[in-house]
Amino acid sequence: TSINPWSTAGWIKLASSPIEVSTHRFTADDGVELAWHEAGQGRPVVLIHGLFSDAAVNWVKYGAAAEITARGFRLIMPDLRAHGSSGKPHDATAYPKDVLADDGFALIRHLGLEEGGYDLGGYSLGARTTVRMLVRGARPRKTVIAGMGLDRLLHTGPSGDFFPKGLSKLG
């Protein structure tokens, strides 16, 4: 059974409450179409999901989006390129170094978010993307980096057998 949190009705039933989520699209600097999902009203919070996931799974499915919007925030949840509802180019040239950070900056520009006028956070790959954005000049009011631990941020080398073993079990 699959769960489609971006149903045509725009509602997902969570353990505690329903949440209305709208889906939008914009074009990245290199022409790839990217999606972001939005819920709530108030101060903007941009949350970036992890690898092999999307905004629906990381933020909506388990209730984080409902909790954040219930506290009076406008939640902006991009689907990273090659994830969720965003474009999935098959050409390796569509994935240069820092392209996910570039896409994050493009979304912030597209939404007209100004320095200090939004919060930024990420989980796992989203945390790495958030750090890259900070290093390259993003200036949110607050930042959340979650799910990786300091060691994984400092030592970004190969993940050993974790990802190859995980991928081999998908097929």
Residue frames as a rotation matrix with the C-alpha (Angstrom) as fourth column:
THR 1
0.580 0.814 0.000 0.00
0.814 -0.580 0.000 0.00
0.000 0.000 -1.000 0.00
SER 2
-0.558 -0.764 0.324 1.40
0.754 -0.630 -0.187 3.39
0.347 0.140 0.927 -0.93
ILE 3
0.200 0.539 -0.818 0.55
0.766 -0.606 -0.212 6.71
-0.611 -0.585 -0.534 0.68
ASN 4
-0.287 -0.226 0.931 0.01
0.815 -0.568 0.114 9.75
0.503 0.791 0.347 -1.51
PRO 5
-0.248 0.181 -0.952 0.11
0.788 -0.534 -0.307 12.81
-0.563 -0.826 -0.010 0.74
TRP 6
-0.804 0.004 -0.594 -0.31
-0.272 -0.892 0.362 15.10
-0.528 0.453 0.718 -2.25
SER 7
-0.479 0.706 0.521 -3.74
0.756 0.634 -0.164 13.67
-0.446 0.316 -0.838 -3.04
THR 8
-0.540 0.325 0.776 -6.11
0.571 -0.537 0.622 15.51
0.619 0.779 0.104 -5.35
ALA 9
0.593 0.790 -0.157 -8.09
0.629 -0.333 0.702 16.61
0.502 -0.515 -0.695 -2.29
GLY 10
0.061 -0.670 0.740 -4.94
-0.166 -0.738 -0.654 18.22
0.984 -0.083 -0.156 -0.87
TRP 11
0.455 0.141 0.879 -5.35
-0.876 -0.109 0.470 16.56
0.162 -0.984 0.074 2.54
ILE 12
-0.301 -0.495 -0.815 -3.43
-0.141 0.868 -0.476 13.86
0.943 -0.028 -0.331 4.35
LYS 13
0.812 0.558 0.173 -4.69
-0.291 0.129 0.948 12.15
0.507 -0.820 0.267 7.47
LEU 14
-0.343 -0.937 0.070 -1.99
-0.438 0.094 -0.894 12.12
0.831 -0.338 -0.442 10.11
ALA 15
-0.555 0.072 -0.829 -1.98
0.613 0.709 -0.349 10.35
0.562 -0.701 -0.438 13.42
SER 16
-0.594 0.261 -0.761 -3.23
0.659 -0.386 -0.646 13.50
-0.462 -0.885 0.057 15.15
SER 17
0.159 0.653 -0.741 -4.62
0.028 -0.753 -0.658 15.92
-0.987 0.084 -0.138 12.57
PRO 18
0.508 0.040 0.861 -5.17
0.845 0.172 -0.507 16.64
-0.168 0.984 0.053 8.87
ILE 19
-0.135 -0.567 -0.812 -3.01
0.144 -0.822 0.550 19.20
-0.980 -0.043 0.193 7.09
GLU 20
0.895 0.412 0.173 -3.64
0.259 -0.164 -0.952 21.00
-0.364 0.896 -0.254 3.83
VAL 21
-0.157 -0.986 -0.063 -0.60
0.239 -0.099 0.966 21.02
-0.958 0.136 0.251 1.53
SER 22
0.886 0.366 -0.285 -0.32
-0.166 -0.323 -0.932 22.85
-0.433 0.873 -0.225 -1.78
THR 23
0.130 -0.831 0.540 2.20
0.700 0.463 0.544 21.90
-0.703 0.307 0.642 -4.45
HIS 24
0.819 0.014 -0.574 4.02
-0.291 -0.851 -0.437 24.43
-0.495 0.525 -0.693 -6.63
ARG 25
0.453 -0.696 0.557 6.71
0.848 0.530 -0.028 24.32
-0.275 0.485 0.830 -9.30
PHE 26
0.758 -0.323 -0.567 9.49
-0.404 -0.914 -0.019 26.60
-0.512 0.243 -0.824 -10.48
THR 27
0.868 -0.496 0.017 12.43
0.272 0.448 -0.852 26.33
0.414 0.744 0.524 -12.83
ALA 28
0.544 -0.772 -0.329 15.96
0.508 -0.008 0.861 26.01
-0.667 -0.636 0.388 -11.44
ASP 29
0.286 -0.514 -0.809 18.77
-0.477 -0.808 0.345 28.11
-0.831 0.288 -0.476 -12.85
ASP 30
-0.758 -0.652 -0.025 19.75
-0.380 0.410 0.829 25.27
-0.530 0.638 -0.558 -15.23
GLY 31
-0.498 0.638 -0.588 16.22
-0.795 -0.066 0.603 24.68
0.346 0.767 0.540 -16.51
VAL 32
-0.796 0.228 -0.560 15.22
0.315 0.947 -0.063 21.68
0.516 -0.227 -0.826 -14.36
GLU 33
0.025 0.886 0.463 11.65
-0.421 -0.410 0.809 21.87
0.907 -0.215 0.363 -13.06
LEU 34
-0.875 -0.340 -0.345 11.56
0.195 0.405 -0.893 21.60
0.443 -0.849 -0.289 -9.26
ALA 35
0.184 0.983 -0.026 8.64
0.262 -0.024 0.965 21.22
0.947 -0.184 -0.262 -6.89
TRP 36
-0.949 -0.295 0.111 7.98
-0.059 -0.180 -0.982 22.60
0.309 -0.939 0.153 -3.44
HIS 37
-0.058 0.923 -0.379 5.08
0.644 0.325 0.692 21.97
0.762 -0.204 -0.614 -1.12
GLU 38
-0.815 -0.190 0.547 3.64
-0.161 -0.833 -0.530 24.52
0.556 -0.520 0.648 1.27
ALA 39
0.093 0.840 -0.535 1.39
0.712 0.320 0.625 24.51
0.696 -0.439 -0.568 4.32
GLY 40
0.145 0.053 -0.988 0.44
0.951 -0.282 0.124 26.97
-0.272 -0.958 -0.091 7.04
GLN 41
0.587 0.050 0.808 0.84
0.332 -0.925 -0.183 30.69
0.739 0.376 -0.559 7.48
GLY 42
0.938 -0.281 -0.202 3.31
0.069 -0.420 0.905 32.88
-0.339 -0.863 -0.375 9.33
ARG 43
0.269 -0.930 -0.248 7.09
-0.787 -0.361 0.501 33.11
-0.556 0.061 -0.829 9.40
PRO 44
0.717 0.004 -0.697 8.57
-0.568 0.584 -0.581 31.02
0.404 0.812 0.421 6.53
VAL 45
0.135 -0.666 0.734 10.46
-0.598 0.536 0.596 27.84
-0.790 -0.519 -0.325 7.45
VAL 46
0.435 -0.106 -0.894 12.23
-0.815 0.376 -0.441 26.01
0.383 0.921 0.077 4.61
LEU 47
0.221 -0.327 0.919 12.86
-0.591 0.704 0.393 22.33
-0.776 -0.630 -0.038 5.44
ILE 48
0.073 -0.344 -0.936 14.94
-0.951 0.259 -0.169 20.12
0.300 0.903 -0.308 3.15
HIS 49
0.868 0.410 0.279 14.41
-0.473 0.854 0.218 16.34
-0.149 -0.321 0.935 3.19
GLY 50
0.022 -0.879 0.476 16.96
-0.532 0.393 0.750 13.52
-0.847 -0.270 -0.459 3.23
LEU 51
-0.668 -0.419 -0.615 18.34
-0.743 0.338 0.577 11.16
-0.034 0.843 -0.537 0.58
PHE 52
-0.890 0.356 -0.285 15.96
0.207 0.871 0.445 8.56
0.407 0.337 -0.849 -0.90
SER 53
-0.392 0.774 -0.497 13.03
0.753 -0.040 -0.657 10.55
-0.528 -0.632 -0.567 0.49
ASP 54
-0.460 0.260 0.849 10.92
0.500 -0.715 0.489 13.57
0.734 0.649 0.198 -0.31
ALA 55
-0.762 0.171 0.625 9.02
-0.481 -0.795 -0.370 16.29
0.434 -0.582 0.688 1.50
ALA 56
0.265 0.957 -0.115 5.94
-0.639 0.263 0.723 14.08
0.722 -0.118 0.682 1.92
VAL 57
0.440 -0.135 -0.888 7.80
0.431 0.899 0.077 11.35
0.788 -0.416 0.453 3.76
ASN 58
-0.551 -0.790 -0.268 10.19
0.611 -0.164 -0.775 13.44
0.568 -0.591 0.573 5.86
TRP 59
-0.982 0.034 0.187 7.85
-0.124 -0.858 -0.499 16.23
0.143 -0.513 0.846 6.88
VAL 60
-0.280 0.959 0.045 4.18
-0.864 -0.273 0.424 15.36
0.419 0.080 0.905 6.26
LYS 61
0.028 0.373 -0.928 3.73
-0.164 0.917 0.363 11.62
0.986 0.142 0.086 6.75
TYR 62
-0.257 -0.228 -0.939 4.99
0.753 0.562 -0.343 11.44
0.606 -0.795 0.027 10.33
GLY 63
0.538 0.751 -0.383 3.41
0.822 -0.368 0.434 14.68
0.185 -0.548 -0.816 11.53
ALA 64
-0.420 -0.750 -0.511 6.29
0.815 -0.559 0.152 17.19
-0.399 -0.353 0.846 11.64
ALA 65
-0.793 0.147 0.591 4.53
0.322 -0.722 0.612 19.50
0.517 0.676 0.525 9.15
ALA 66
0.274 0.961 -0.026 1.33
0.467 -0.109 0.877 19.47
0.841 -0.253 -0.479 11.21
GLU 67
0.349 -0.217 -0.911 3.27
0.920 -0.103 0.377 20.32
-0.176 -0.971 0.164 14.38
ILE 68
-0.690 -0.717 -0.101 5.20
0.673 -0.686 0.276 23.16
-0.267 0.122 0.956 12.74
THR 69
-0.630 0.502 0.593 2.20
0.223 -0.614 0.757 24.74
0.744 0.609 0.274 11.05
ALA 70
0.396 0.793 -0.462 0.11
0.691 0.074 0.719 24.41
0.605 -0.604 -0.519 14.23
ARG 71
0.072 -0.479 -0.875 2.72
0.885 -0.375 0.278 26.66
-0.461 -0.794 0.397 15.89
GLY 72
0.712 0.406 -0.572 2.06
0.191 -0.897 -0.399 29.45
-0.675 0.175 -0.716 13.40
PHE 73
-0.342 -0.886 -0.313 4.67
-0.234 -0.242 0.942 28.91
-0.910 0.395 -0.125 10.68
ARG 74
0.726 0.357 -0.588 4.50
-0.646 0.062 -0.761 28.86
-0.235 0.932 0.275 6.89
LEU 75
0.119 -0.674 0.729 6.24
-0.125 0.719 0.684 25.61
-0.985 -0.173 0.001 6.01
ILE 76
0.592 -0.094 -0.801 8.03
-0.805 -0.131 -0.579 25.39
-0.051 0.987 -0.154 2.65
MET 77
0.228 -0.417 0.880 9.18
-0.237 0.852 0.466 21.86
-0.944 -0.315 0.095 1.77
PRO 78
0.145 -0.204 -0.968 11.10
-0.985 -0.121 -0.122 21.44
-0.092 0.971 -0.219 -1.49
ASP 79
0.857 -0.102 0.506 11.51
0.159 0.985 -0.070 18.10
-0.491 0.141 0.860 -3.21
LEU 80
-0.038 -0.957 -0.288 15.19
-0.360 -0.256 0.897 17.96
-0.932 0.138 -0.335 -4.10
ARG 81
0.159 -0.030 -0.987 16.10
-0.986 0.054 -0.160 17.38
0.058 0.998 -0.021 -7.72
ALA 82
-0.503 -0.259 -0.825 15.78
-0.434 0.901 -0.018 13.65
0.747 0.349 -0.565 -8.57
HIS 83
-0.946 0.245 -0.211 13.38
0.309 0.492 -0.814 13.21
-0.096 -0.835 -0.541 -5.62
GLY 84
-0.364 0.886 -0.288 9.61
0.334 -0.164 -0.928 13.31
-0.869 -0.434 -0.236 -5.18
SER 85
0.596 0.762 0.254 7.76
0.573 -0.182 -0.799 15.56
-0.562 0.622 -0.545 -7.62
SER 86
0.361 -0.544 -0.757 10.88
-0.509 -0.795 0.329 17.37
-0.781 0.267 -0.564 -8.88
GLY 87
0.727 -0.153 -0.669 12.59
-0.644 0.185 -0.742 16.77
0.238 0.971 0.037 -12.19
LYS 88
0.547 -0.524 0.652 14.84
-0.113 0.727 0.678 13.72
-0.829 -0.445 0.339 -12.47
PRO 89
0.581 -0.356 -0.732 17.31
-0.814 -0.245 -0.527 14.43
0.008 0.902 -0.432 -15.27
HIS 90
0.936 -0.231 0.265 19.18
0.213 0.972 0.097 11.37
-0.280 -0.035 0.959 -16.54
ASP 91
0.547 -0.773 0.322 22.20
0.247 -0.218 -0.944 13.34
0.800 0.596 0.071 -17.77
ALA 92
0.257 -0.536 -0.804 25.07
0.963 0.208 0.169 13.38
0.077 -0.818 0.570 -15.26
THR 93
-0.675 -0.546 0.495 25.81
0.541 -0.823 -0.170 17.01
0.501 0.153 0.852 -16.17
ALA 94
0.166 0.829 0.534 22.57
-0.047 -0.535 0.844 17.97
0.985 -0.165 -0.050 -14.38
TYR 95
0.924 0.147 -0.353 24.25
0.309 0.256 0.916 17.09
0.225 -0.955 0.192 -11.06
PRO 96
0.067 -0.944 0.323 27.33
0.130 -0.313 -0.941 19.31
0.989 0.105 0.102 -10.68
LYS 97
-0.570 -0.369 -0.734 28.88
0.765 0.086 -0.638 19.94
0.299 -0.925 0.234 -7.28
ASP 98
-0.852 0.218 -0.476 26.61
0.217 -0.681 -0.699 22.01
-0.477 -0.699 0.533 -5.03
VAL 99
-0.782 0.602 0.159 23.61
0.036 -0.212 0.977 21.79
0.622 0.770 0.144 -7.38
LEU 100
-0.019 0.817 -0.576 21.29
0.867 0.300 0.397 21.07
0.497 -0.492 -0.714 -4.43
ALA 101
-0.278 -0.148 -0.949 22.50
0.706 -0.701 -0.098 24.22
-0.651 -0.698 0.299 -2.67
ASP 102
-0.997 -0.060 -0.052 22.10
0.004 -0.689 0.725 26.13
-0.080 0.722 0.687 -5.96
ASP 103
-0.435 0.900 -0.030 18.52
0.425 0.234 0.874 24.84
0.794 0.367 -0.484 -6.17
GLY 104
0.014 0.399 -0.917 17.92
0.997 -0.077 -0.018 25.97
-0.078 -0.914 -0.399 -2.57
PHE 105
-0.673 -0.318 -0.667 19.13
0.302 -0.942 0.145 29.48
-0.675 -0.104 0.730 -3.38
ALA 106
-0.922 0.367 0.122 16.93
0.029 -0.251 0.968 29.50
0.385 0.896 0.221 -6.51
LEU 107
-0.118 0.920 -0.375 13.87
0.801 0.311 0.511 28.60
0.587 -0.240 -0.774 -4.42
ILE 108
-0.126 0.006 -0.992 14.63
0.836 -0.537 -0.110 31.30
-0.534 -0.843 0.063 -1.84
ARG 109
-0.921 -0.211 -0.326 14.98
0.002 -0.842 0.539 33.87
-0.389 0.496 0.777 -4.66
HIS 110
-0.727 0.682 0.079 11.83
0.283 0.192 0.940 32.60
0.626 0.705 -0.333 -6.36
LEU 111
0.112 0.798 -0.593 9.84
0.923 0.137 0.360 33.01
0.368 -0.587 -0.721 -3.14
GLY 112
0.222 -0.079 0.972 11.34
0.040 -0.995 -0.090 36.45
0.974 0.059 -0.218 -2.45
LEU 113
0.839 0.022 -0.544 12.64
0.530 0.198 0.825 35.40
0.126 -0.980 0.154 0.98
GLU 114
0.566 -0.610 0.554 15.03
-0.311 -0.781 -0.542 37.99
0.763 0.135 -0.632 2.37
GLU 115
-0.430 -0.843 -0.323 18.07
0.136 0.293 -0.946 37.67
0.893 -0.451 -0.011 4.62
GLY 116
-0.997 -0.021 0.071 16.89
-0.069 -0.091 -0.993 36.93
0.027 -0.996 0.089 8.16
GLY 117
-0.383 0.923 -0.039 13.29
-0.920 -0.385 -0.069 36.66
-0.079 0.009 0.997 6.98
TYR 118
0.595 0.521 -0.611 13.09
-0.553 0.818 0.159 32.88
0.583 0.244 0.775 7.00
ASP 119
0.192 -0.530 0.826 14.36
-0.734 0.482 0.479 29.86
-0.652 -0.698 -0.296 8.92
LEU 120
0.292 -0.218 -0.931 16.19
-0.810 0.462 -0.362 27.00
0.509 0.860 -0.042 7.19
GLY 121
0.010 -0.306 0.952 16.64
-0.777 0.597 0.200 23.37
-0.630 -0.741 -0.232 8.17
GLY 122
0.202 0.039 -0.979 17.39
-0.814 0.563 -0.146 19.95
0.545 0.826 0.145 6.84
TYR 123
0.579 0.023 0.815 17.56
-0.535 0.765 0.358 16.29
-0.615 -0.644 0.455 7.69
SER 124
0.369 -0.521 0.770 20.41
0.486 0.814 0.318 14.03
-0.792 0.257 0.554 6.53
LEU 125
-0.319 -0.464 0.826 21.17
0.948 -0.176 0.266 15.05
0.022 0.868 0.496 2.91
GLY 126
0.556 0.602 0.573 18.99
0.540 -0.786 0.302 18.08
0.632 0.142 -0.762 3.62
ALA 127
0.848 -0.339 -0.408 21.28
0.257 -0.412 0.874 18.94
-0.464 -0.846 -0.262 6.54
ARG 128
-0.174 -0.949 0.261 24.33
0.748 0.045 0.662 18.75
-0.640 0.311 0.702 4.27
THR 129
-0.093 0.230 0.969 22.55
0.867 -0.460 0.192 20.93
0.490 0.858 -0.156 1.72
THR 130
0.896 0.444 -0.011 21.65
0.371 -0.734 0.569 23.42
0.245 -0.514 -0.822 4.46
VAL 131
0.450 -0.813 -0.369 25.29
0.411 -0.179 0.894 23.57
-0.793 -0.554 0.253 5.60
ARG 132
-0.387 -0.590 0.709 26.46
0.899 -0.070 0.432 24.14
-0.206 0.804 0.558 2.01
MET 133
0.350 0.586 0.731 23.94
0.681 -0.695 0.232 26.96
0.644 0.416 -0.642 1.67
LEU 134
0.935 -0.024 -0.354 25.17
0.276 -0.576 0.769 28.54
-0.222 -0.817 -0.532 4.91
VAL 135
0.049 -0.999 -0.008 28.81
0.615 0.024 0.788 28.29
-0.787 -0.044 0.616 3.86
ARG 136
-0.519 -0.225 0.825 27.93
0.851 -0.224 0.474 29.88
0.078 0.948 0.308 0.53
GLY 137
-0.960 -0.064 0.274 26.08
0.064 -0.998 -0.010 32.84
0.274 0.008 0.962 2.03
ALA 138
-0.004 0.997 -0.076 22.53
0.397 0.071 0.915 31.91
0.918 -0.026 -0.396 3.05
ARG 139
-0.920 -0.301 0.252 21.48
-0.062 -0.523 -0.850 34.05
0.387 -0.798 0.463 6.01
PRO 140
0.064 0.965 -0.254 18.37
0.355 0.216 0.910 32.61
0.933 -0.149 -0.329 7.64
ARG 141
0.305 0.116 0.945 17.31
-0.750 -0.583 0.314 33.81
0.587 -0.804 -0.091 11.08
LYS 142
0.157 -0.213 0.964 17.58
-0.766 0.590 0.254 30.29
-0.623 -0.779 -0.071 12.56
THR 143
-0.078 -0.257 -0.963 18.94
-0.824 0.560 -0.083 26.99
0.561 0.787 -0.255 11.28
VAL 144
0.475 0.193 0.858 18.25
-0.648 0.737 0.193 23.37
-0.595 -0.648 0.475 12.17
ILE 145
-0.152 -0.567 -0.809 20.65
-0.849 0.494 -0.187 20.61
0.506 0.659 -0.557 11.12
ALA 146
0.194 0.392 0.899 19.38
-0.844 0.534 -0.050 17.14
-0.499 -0.749 0.435 11.97
GLY 147
0.873 0.465 0.144 19.81
-0.387 0.842 -0.376 13.44
-0.296 0.273 0.915 11.44
MET 148
0.690 -0.652 -0.315 23.46
-0.084 0.359 -0.929 13.06
0.719 0.668 0.193 10.59
GLY 149
0.781 -0.492 -0.384 25.56
0.517 0.165 0.840 13.85
-0.350 -0.855 0.383 13.59
LEU 150
0.683 -0.569 -0.458 28.63
-0.516 -0.820 0.250 16.06
-0.517 0.065 -0.853 13.58
ASP 151
-0.188 -0.827 0.530 30.93
-0.078 0.550 0.831 13.23
-0.979 0.115 -0.168 12.48
ARG 152
0.080 0.290 0.954 29.02
0.870 0.447 -0.209 12.76
-0.487 0.846 -0.216 9.20
LEU 153
0.970 0.240 -0.029 29.15
0.203 -0.873 -0.444 16.49
-0.132 0.424 -0.896 8.50
LEU 154
0.476 -0.863 -0.169 32.88
-0.629 -0.468 0.620 16.70
-0.615 -0.188 -0.766 9.19
HIS 155
-0.646 -0.683 0.341 33.84
-0.303 0.639 0.707 13.45
-0.700 0.353 -0.620 7.41
THR 156
0.288 0.875 -0.390 31.87
-0.664 -0.110 -0.739 13.45
-0.690 0.472 0.549 4.19
GLY 157
-0.693 -0.621 -0.367 33.74
-0.701 0.462 0.543 10.59
-0.167 0.633 -0.756 2.50
PRO 158
-0.435 0.517 -0.737 32.16
-0.377 0.639 0.671 7.42
0.818 0.570 -0.082 1.21
SER 159
0.143 0.632 0.762 29.51
-0.984 0.010 0.176 5.84
0.103 -0.775 0.623 3.38
GLY 160
-0.656 -0.439 0.614 31.14
-0.525 0.850 0.047 2.43
-0.543 -0.291 -0.788 3.22
ASP 161
-0.960 0.280 0.026 28.74
0.236 0.754 0.613 -0.31
0.152 0.594 -0.790 2.25
PHE 162
-0.596 0.775 -0.210 25.62
0.152 -0.148 -0.977 1.34
-0.789 -0.614 -0.029 3.67
PHE 163
-0.014 0.647 -0.762 24.18
-0.722 -0.534 -0.440 2.84
-0.692 0.544 0.475 0.48
PRO 164
-0.553 -0.171 -0.816 25.24
-0.761 0.501 0.411 0.04
0.339 0.848 -0.407 -1.94
LYS 165
-0.969 0.223 -0.103 23.72
0.246 0.892 -0.378 -2.59
0.007 -0.392 -0.920 0.39
GLY 166
-0.407 0.862 -0.302 20.55
0.001 -0.330 -0.944 -0.55
-0.914 -0.384 0.133 0.82
LEU 167
-0.136 0.324 -0.936 20.17
-0.914 -0.406 -0.008 0.00
-0.383 0.854 0.351 -2.93
SER 168
-0.826 -0.233 -0.514 20.71
-0.457 0.811 0.367 -3.68
0.331 0.537 -0.776 -3.72
LYS 169
-0.835 0.550 0.023 17.71
0.379 0.605 -0.701 -4.56
-0.400 -0.576 -0.713 -1.54
LEU 170
-0.330 0.735 -0.593 15.38
-0.514 -0.666 -0.540 -2.27
-0.792 0.127 0.598 -3.51
GLY 171
-0.260 0.176 -0.949 15.40
-0.951 0.125 0.284 -4.42
0.168 0.976 0.135 -6.65
